[in-house]
Amino acid sequence: MLGKGMNTMRMPAAMKTAFAAIVLSSALVAGTAPALADFEAGWRAYQKGDFANALTNWQGLAEKGDARAQFNIGVMYDEGRGVEEDLKAAIDWWSKSAAQGHKQAQTNLGFAYLIGRGVDRDFGTAIEWLKQASEQGVARSQYSLGKMYLNGLGVDADAAEAFKWINLAAKSGVKQAQYNLGKMYRDGAGVAKDIKAAAQWFMAAAKQGYAKAQNHIGYRLARGEGIAKDETEALKWLTLAARAGHPQAKINRQALAGKVSEDVKKKAEALADSFKPMQQ
């Protein structure tokens, strides 16, 4: 869906385990007062569900080269709002917008080429667009770019370059990036091994409700690995991860629960019950 301040790209379900839904911000402003009025009229129509009028207002701007209107029309074709769903048309509009430096369009193109959505999968082209968006500070692009460098997709594997981009995304609050940064510190991949830093990043992602990180920090709290040992907190995090369906967390939780007192188990359950994920 579109937003005056926030826009989102719909992602195929198969990719959601690897990449979070992309949340994008609309950053460009039309250059002249009449153009701005047309854009605002389109925005008001879109908010009312009047997609035909939104498209009418944005179409003229887009054809004149307004990058923000081009991006929004691309989203409308992607989602089938006011028009028949047409991924090729969406890609065409995003390509026009991205060529003008629109970072959201660059991100959407990067993901389209990464997963082969509306275009043939092309890791090299995905890298090009994700890098441009990443250089403009789009955290989701930074995370995905880092993962591509880490896994050698479209580029030679480069752990140091992967760390650079994943680190930026983690600092922006992307929980998947925080989790992966924890693993990189744990393993010394692209950065000096640091078990304390690993635990800190696992904790950051766990607090956002990321089950993989909750399992990792629970395991470390149980052992005092990079963080002070605390069996109650350990059992809390393992319980949360297990409830989310993490298979290893279920095993780890059962093993720890068999070693601690009933009082610890009750406190951990209560803490898990009252947990609310932090919002970034």
VEXPA-296175 format. One record per residue (C-alpha): residue number from 1; residue in one letter; chain; x negated, y negated, z. Coordinates in steps of 0.05 Angstrom, whole numbers, plus 5000, padded with zeros to 4 digits. Each point is the difference from the previous one (the first is absolute). Last residue first. Layout:
+-----+--------+--------+------+-------+------+
! num ! residu ! chaine ! east ! north !   up !
+-----+--------+--------+------+-------+------+
! NUM !      a !      A !    X !     Y !    Z !
...
+-----+--------+--------+------+-------+------+
***
This chain:
+-----+--------+--------+------+-------+------+
! num ! residu ! chaine ! east ! north !   up !
+-----+--------+--------+------+-------+------+
! 280 !      q !      A ! 4769 !  4998 ! 5321 !
! 279 !      q !      A ! 5054 !  5032 ! 5043 !
! 278 !      m !      A ! 4978 !  5041 ! 5061 !
! 277 !      p !      A ! 5035 !  5067 ! 5007 !
! 276 !      k !      A ! 5046 !  5008 ! 5060 !
! 275 !      f !      A ! 4984 !  5052 ! 5052 !
! 274 !      s !      A ! 5051 !  5010 ! 5057 !
! 273 !      d !      A ! 5011 !  5074 ! 4988 !
! 272 !      a !      A ! 4925 !  5012 ! 4991 !
! 271 !      l !      A ! 4985 !  4967 ! 5067 !
! 270 !      a !      A ! 5054 !  5041 ! 5034 !
! 269 !      e !      A ! 4973 !  5064 ! 4969 !
! 268 !      a !      A ! 4929 !  4983 ! 5023 !
! 267 !      k !      A ! 5024 !  4986 ! 5071 !
! 266 !      k !      A ! 5037 !  5066 ! 5002 !
! 265 !      k !      A ! 4940 !  5039 ! 4973 !
! 264 !      v !      A ! 4953 !  4967 ! 5049 !
! 263 !      d !      A ! 5046 !  5018 ! 5058 !
! 262 !      e !      A ! 5006 !  5071 ! 4976 !
! 261 !      s !      A ! 4925 !  5006 ! 5005 !
! 260 !      v !      A ! 4952 !  5007 ! 4941 !
! 259 !      k !      A ! 4968 !  5060 ! 4965 !
! 258 !      g !      A ! 5058 !  5032 ! 4961 !
! 257 !      a !      A ! 5023 !  4932 ! 4977 !
! 256 !      l !      A ! 4931 !  4990 ! 4968 !
! 255 !      a !      A ! 5005 !  5062 ! 4956 !
! 254 !      q !      A ! 5073 !  4988 ! 4982 !
! 253 !      r !      A ! 4984 !  4928 ! 4980 !
! 252 !      n !      A ! 4941 !  5021 ! 4957 !
! 251 !      i !      A ! 5041 !  5052 ! 4963 !
! 250 !      k !      A ! 5058 !  4952 ! 4988 !
! 249 !      a !      A ! 4951 !  4946 ! 4981 !
! 248 !      q !      A ! 4971 !  5046 ! 4948 !
! 247 !      p !      A ! 5068 !  5007 ! 4966 !
! 246 !      h !      A ! 5019 !  4925 ! 4999 !
! 245 !      g !      A ! 5076 !  5002 ! 5000 !
! 244 !      a !      A ! 5016 !  4931 ! 5027 !
! 243 !      r !      A ! 5016 !  5031 ! 5067 !
! 242 !      a !      A ! 4931 !  5030 ! 5000 !
! 241 !      a !      A ! 4968 !  4932 ! 4988 !
! 240 !      l !      A ! 5040 !  4970 ! 5058 !
! 239 !      t !      A ! 4982 !  5058 ! 5046 !
! 238 !      l !      A ! 4927 !  4995 ! 4981 !
! 237 !      w !      A ! 5001 !  4927 ! 5017 !
! 236 !      k !      A ! 5033 !  5010 ! 5068 !
! 235 !      l !      A ! 4956 !  5061 ! 5016 !
! 234 !      a !      A ! 4937 !  4958 ! 4990 !
! 233 !      e !      A ! 5028 !  4943 ! 5041 !
! 232 !      t !      A ! 5013 !  5048 ! 5058 !
! 231 !      e !      A ! 4933 !  5035 ! 4989 !
! 230 !      d !      A ! 4959 !  4937 ! 5004 !
! 229 !      k !      A ! 4926 !  5005 ! 4983 !
! 228 !      a !      A ! 4968 !  4933 ! 4986 !
! 227 !      i !      A ! 4989 !  4988 ! 4926 !
! 226 !      g !      A ! 4948 !  5021 ! 4949 !
! 225 !      e !      A ! 5015 !  5074 ! 5015 !
! 224 !      g !      A ! 5030 !  5006 ! 5069 !
! 223 !      r !      A ! 5025 !  5070 ! 4983 !
! 222 !      a !      A ! 5075 !  4991 ! 5009 !
! 221 !      l !      A ! 4995 !  4928 ! 4978 !
! 220 !      r !      A ! 4966 !  5022 ! 4936 !
! 219 !      y !      A ! 5053 !  5051 ! 4983 !
! 218 !      g !      A ! 5055 !  4950 ! 5013 !
! 217 !      i !      A ! 4964 !  4949 ! 4957 !
! 216 !      h !      A ! 4997 !  5048 ! 4942 !
! 215 !      n !      A ! 5072 !  5025 ! 5006 !
! 214 !      q !      A ! 5026 !  4928 ! 5005 !
! 213 !      a !      A ! 4958 !  4982 ! 4939 !
! 212 !      k !      A ! 5034 !  5053 ! 4958 !
! 211 !      a !      A ! 5068 !  4980 ! 5028 !
! 210 !      y !      A ! 4996 !  4927 ! 4981 !
! 209 !      g !      A ! 5047 !  4964 ! 5048 !
! 208 !      q !      A ! 4968 !  4930 ! 4998 !
! 207 !      k !      A ! 4967 !  5013 ! 5067 !
! 206 !      a !      A ! 4968 !  5062 ! 4968 !
! 205 !      a !      A ! 4968 !  4957 ! 4946 !
! 204 !      a !      A ! 4965 !  4955 ! 5051 !
! 203 !      m !      A ! 4982 !  5060 ! 5043 !
! 202 !      f !      A ! 4966 !  5035 ! 4941 !
! 201 !      w !      A ! 4963 !  4935 ! 4988 !
! 200 !      q !      A ! 4975 !  4995 ! 5071 !
! 199 !      a !      A ! 4982 !  5074 ! 5003 !
! 198 !      a !      A ! 4956 !  4994 ! 4938 !
! 197 !      a !      A ! 4967 !  4938 ! 5027 !
! 196 !      k !      A ! 4981 !  5039 ! 5063 !
! 195 !      i !      A ! 4977 !  5059 ! 4958 !
! 194 !      d !      A ! 4951 !  4958 ! 4960 !
! 193 !      k !      A ! 4965 !  5031 ! 4940 !
! 192 !      a !      A ! 4966 !  4946 ! 4959 !
! 191 !      v !      A ! 5042 !  4979 ! 4940 !
! 190 !      g !      A ! 5016 !  5026 ! 4930 !
! 189 !      a !      A ! 5021 !  5066 ! 5030 !
! 188 !      g !      A ! 4972 !  5009 ! 5071 !
! 187 !      d !      A ! 5050 !  5055 ! 5014 !
! 186 !      r !      A ! 5037 !  4969 ! 5058 !
! 185 !      y !      A ! 4992 !  4930 ! 4973 !
! 184 !      m !      A ! 5028 !  5023 ! 4934 !
! 183 !      k !      A ! 5057 !  5037 ! 5034 !
! 182 !      g !      A ! 5019 !  4939 ! 5040 !
! 181 !      l !      A ! 4999 !  4959 ! 4937 !
! 180 !      n !      A ! 5048 !  5050 ! 4970 !
! 179 !      y !      A ! 5049 !  4991 ! 5058 !
! 178 !      q !      A ! 4994 !  4924 ! 4996 !
! 177 !      a !      A ! 5011 !  5002 ! 4925 !
! 176 !      q !      A ! 5063 !  5042 ! 5009 !
! 175 !      k !      A ! 5024 !  4950 ! 5052 !
! 174 !      v !      A ! 4992 !  4939 ! 4955 !
! 173 !      g !      A ! 4990 !  4945 ! 5052 !
! 172 !      s !      A ! 4960 !  4947 ! 4962 !
! 171 !      k !      A ! 4937 !  5024 ! 5036 !
! 170 !      a !      A ! 5013 !  5069 ! 4972 !
! 169 !      a !      A ! 5006 !  4972 ! 4929 !
! 168 !      l !      A ! 4933 !  4964 ! 5006 !
! 167 !      n !      A ! 4967 !  5063 ! 5029 !
! 166 !      i !      A ! 5029 !  5043 ! 4944 !
! 165 !      w !      A ! 4969 !  4953 ! 4949 !
! 164 !      k !      A ! 4930 !  4998 ! 5028 !
! 163 !      f !      A ! 5001 !  5073 ! 5022 !
! 162 !      a !      A ! 5015 !  5023 ! 4929 !
! 161 !      e !      A ! 4942 !  4958 ! 4974 !
! 160 !      a !      A ! 4954 !  5034 ! 5050 !
! 159 !      a !      A ! 5029 !  5069 ! 4985 !
! 158 !      d !      A ! 4988 !  4994 ! 4925 !
! 157 !      a !      A ! 5029 !  5055 ! 4956 !
! 156 !      d !      A ! 4988 !  4981 ! 4928 !
! 155 !      v !      A ! 5060 !  4965 ! 4972 !
! 154 !      g !      A ! 5068 !  5018 ! 4970 !
! 153 !      l !      A ! 5016 !  5043 ! 5061 !
! 152 !      g !      A ! 4936 !  5014 ! 5039 !
! 151 !      n !      A ! 5034 !  5021 ! 5064 !
! 150 !      l !      A ! 4974 !  4945 ! 5046 !
! 149 !      y !      A ! 5000 !  4949 ! 4943 !
! 148 !      m !      A ! 5073 !  5017 ! 4986 !
! 147 !      k !      A ! 5016 !  4997 ! 5074 !
! 146 !      g !      A ! 4970 !  4931 ! 5004 !
! 145 !      l !      A ! 5040 !  4975 ! 4941 !
! 144 !      s !      A ! 5063 !  5027 ! 5033 !
! 143 !      y !      A ! 4985 !  4964 ! 5066 !
! 142 !      q !      A ! 4981 !  4935 ! 4965 !
! 141 !      s !      A ! 5063 !  5003 ! 4957 !
! 140 !      r !      A ! 5043 !  5007 ! 5062 !
! 139 !      a !      A ! 4963 !  4942 ! 5032 !
! 138 !      v !      A ! 5011 !  4950 ! 4944 !
! 137 !      g !      A ! 4943 !  4950 ! 5013 !
! 136 !      q !      A ! 4989 !  4968 ! 4932 !
! 135 !      e !      A ! 4939 !  5043 ! 4990 !
! 134 !      s !      A ! 5045 !  5060 ! 5013 !
! 133 !      a !      A ! 5047 !  4978 ! 4944 !
! 132 !      q !      A ! 4943 !  4997 ! 4950 !
! 131 !      k !      A ! 4972 !  5066 ! 5026 !
! 130 !      l !      A ! 5068 !  5034 ! 4995 !
! 129 !      w !      A ! 5006 !  4978 ! 4928 !
! 128 !      e !      A ! 4932 !  5026 ! 4977 !
! 127 !      i !      A ! 5004 !  5063 ! 5042 !
! 126 !      a !      A ! 5067 !  5019 ! 4970 !
! 125 !      t !      A ! 4971 !  4990 ! 4931 !
! 124 !      g !      A ! 4944 !  5049 ! 5016 !
! 123 !      f !      A ! 5048 !  5049 ! 5034 !
! 122 !      d !      A ! 5044 !  5005 ! 4938 !
! 121 !      r !      A ! 5066 !  5037 ! 5007 !
! 120 !      d !      A ! 5041 !  4989 ! 4938 !
! 119 !      v !      A ! 5050 !  4944 ! 5010 !
! 118 !      g !      A ! 5069 !  4992 ! 5030 !
! 117 !      r !      A ! 4975 !  5032 ! 5064 !
! 116 !      g !      A ! 4934 !  5036 ! 4991 !
! 115 !      i !      A ! 4981 !  5002 ! 5074 !
! 114 !      l !      A ! 4939 !  4954 ! 4998 !
! 113 !      y !      A ! 5022 !  4963 ! 4937 !
! 112 !      a !      A ! 5065 !  4979 ! 5033 !
! 111 !      f !      A ! 4964 !  4986 ! 5065 !
! 110 !      g !      A ! 4952 !  4952 ! 4967 !
! 109 !      l !      A ! 5056 !  4968 ! 4961 !
! 108 !      n !      A ! 5039 !  4987 ! 5064 !
! 107 !      t !      A ! 4939 !  4970 ! 5033 !
! 106 !      q !      A ! 4984 !  4955 ! 4941 !
! 105 !      a !      A ! 5073 !  4977 ! 4999 !
! 104 !      q !      A ! 4996 !  4983 ! 5074 !
! 103 !      k !      A ! 4934 !  4963 ! 4989 !
! 102 !      h !      A ! 5025 !  4954 ! 4944 !
! 101 !      g !      A ! 4935 !  4983 ! 4964 !
! 100 !      q !      A ! 5027 !  4977 ! 4934 !
!  99 !      a !      A ! 4986 !  5068 ! 4968 !
!  98 !      a !      A ! 5040 !  5030 ! 5058 !
!  97 !      s !      A ! 5063 !  4963 ! 4978 !
!  96 !      k !      A ! 4996 !  5023 ! 4928 !
!  95 !      s !      A ! 4984 !  5071 ! 5022 !
!  94 !      w !      A ! 5056 !  4999 ! 5050 !
!  93 !      w !      A ! 5049 !  4983 ! 4945 !
!  92 !      d !      A ! 4976 !  5056 ! 4955 !
!  91 !      i !      A ! 4997 !  5050 ! 5057 !
!  90 !      a !      A ! 5072 !  4984 ! 5018 !
!  89 !      a !      A ! 5021 !  5008 ! 4928 !
!  88 !      k !      A ! 4967 !  5068 ! 4997 !
!  87 !      l !      A ! 5033 !  5020 ! 5066 !
!  86 !      d !      A ! 5069 !  4986 ! 4972 !
!  85 !      e !      A ! 5059 !  5005 ! 5048 !
!  84 !      e !      A ! 5059 !  4971 ! 4963 !
!  83 !      v !      A ! 5009 !  4927 ! 5017 !
!  82 !      g !      A ! 5032 !  4959 ! 5055 !
!  81 !      r !      A ! 4961 !  5038 ! 5052 !
!  80 !      g !      A ! 4968 !  5063 ! 4971 !
!  79 !      e !      A ! 4946 !  5005 ! 5053 !
!  78 !      d !      A ! 4939 !  4996 ! 4954 !
!  77 !      y !      A ! 5036 !  4954 ! 4952 !
!  76 !      m !      A ! 5017 !  4953 ! 5057 !
!  75 !      v !      A ! 4929 !  5005 ! 5027 !
!  74 !      g !      A ! 4973 !  4979 ! 4932 !
!  73 !      i !      A ! 5048 !  4942 ! 4999 !
!  72 !      n !      A ! 4971 !  4979 ! 5067 !
!  71 !      f !      A ! 4928 !  5002 ! 4974 !
!  70 !      q !      A ! 5016 !  4961 ! 4938 !
!  69 !      a !      A ! 5036 !  4948 ! 5042 !
!  68 !      r !      A ! 4939 !  4993 ! 5044 !
!  67 !      a !      A ! 4953 !  4995 ! 4941 !
!  66 !      d !      A ! 5037 !  4944 ! 4964 !
!  65 !      g !      A ! 4978 !  5009 ! 4928 !
!  64 !      k !      A ! 5054 !  4966 ! 4959 !
!  63 !      e !      A ! 5034 !  5067 ! 4989 !
!  62 !      a !      A ! 5000 !  5010 ! 5075 !
!  61 !      l !      A ! 5033 !  4933 ! 5012 !
!  60 !      g !      A ! 5055 !  5015 ! 4949 !
!  59 !      q !      A ! 5012 !  5069 ! 5030 !
!  58 !      w !      A ! 5001 !  4976 ! 5072 !
!  57 !      n !      A ! 5066 !  4962 ! 4997 !
!  56 !      t !      A ! 5035 !  5052 ! 4957 !
!  55 !      l !      A ! 4973 !  5058 ! 5042 !
!  54 !      a !      A ! 5027 !  4969 ! 5064 !
!  53 !      n !      A ! 5066 !  4987 ! 4964 !
!  52 !      a !      A ! 5005 !  5074 ! 4981 !
!  51 !      f !      A ! 4977 !  5022 ! 5069 !
!  50 !      d !      A ! 5056 !  4968 ! 5037 !
!  49 !      g !      A ! 4987 !  5040 ! 5064 !
!  48 !      k !      A ! 5008 !  4937 ! 5042 !
!  47 !      q !      A ! 4925 !  4999 ! 5016 !
!  46 !      y !      A ! 4986 !  5007 ! 4925 !
!  45 !      a !      A ! 5043 !  4939 ! 4985 !
!  44 !      r !      A ! 4964 !  4958 ! 5052 !
!  43 !      w !      A ! 4932 !  5022 ! 4972 !
!  42 !      g !      A ! 5020 !  4984 ! 4929 !
!  41 !      a !      A ! 5023 !  4931 ! 5021 !
!  40 !      e !      A ! 4934 !  4991 ! 5037 !
!  39 !      f !      A ! 4961 !  5019 ! 4937 !
!  38 !      d !      A ! 5041 !  4953 ! 4957 !
!  37 !      a !      A ! 4989 !  4943 ! 5050 !
!  36 !      l !      A ! 4925 !  5014 ! 5001 !
!  35 !      a !      A ! 4998 !  4996 ! 4925 !
!  34 !      p !      A ! 5038 !  4934 ! 5001 !
!  33 !      a !      A ! 4951 !  4973 ! 5054 !
!  32 !      t !      A ! 4937 !  5020 ! 4963 !
!  31 !      g !      A ! 4944 !  5050 ! 5013 !
!  30 !      a !      A ! 5037 !  5059 ! 5029 !
!  29 !      v !      A ! 4972 !  5024 ! 5067 !
!  28 !      l !      A ! 4960 !  5064 ! 5007 !
!  27 !      a !      A ! 4992 !  5041 ! 5063 !
!  26 !      s !      A ! 5056 !  5051 ! 5002 !
!  25 !      s !      A ! 4978 !  5049 ! 5053 !
!  24 !      l !      A ! 4992 !  5075 ! 4992 !
!  23 !      v !      A ! 5017 !  5060 ! 5043 !
!  22 !      i !      A ! 4978 !  5064 ! 4967 !
!  21 !      a !      A ! 5032 !  5063 ! 5029 !
!  20 !      a !      A ! 4945 !  5039 ! 5035 !
!  19 !      f !      A ! 4951 !  5041 ! 4959 !
!  18 !      a !      A ! 4980 !  5073 ! 5007 !
!  17 !      t !      A ! 5063 !  5030 ! 5030 !
!  16 !      k !      A ! 5043 !  4952 ! 4961 !
!  15 !      m !      A ! 4971 !  5023 ! 4934 !
!  14 !      a !      A ! 5048 !  5058 ! 4988 !
!  13 !      a !      A ! 5060 !  4955 ! 5016 !
!  12 !      p !      A ! 4987 !  4956 ! 4940 !
!  11 !      m !      A ! 4986 !  4928 ! 5020 !
!  10 !      r !      A ! 5048 !  4940 ! 4995 !
!   9 !      m !      A ! 4961 !  4935 ! 4999 !
!   8 !      t !      A ! 5018 !  4948 ! 5051 !
!   7 !      n !      A ! 5005 !  4925 ! 5001 !
!   6 !      m !      A ! 4996 !  4951 ! 5058 !
!   5 !      g !      A ! 5007 !  4924 ! 5004 !
!   4 !      k !      A ! 5057 !  4989 ! 4952 !
!   3 !      g !      A ! 5013 !  5074 ! 5000 !
!   2 !      l !      A ! 5008 !  5052 ! 4947 !
!   1 !      m !      A ! 5020 !  5072 ! 5009 !
+-----+--------+--------+------+-------+------+
***
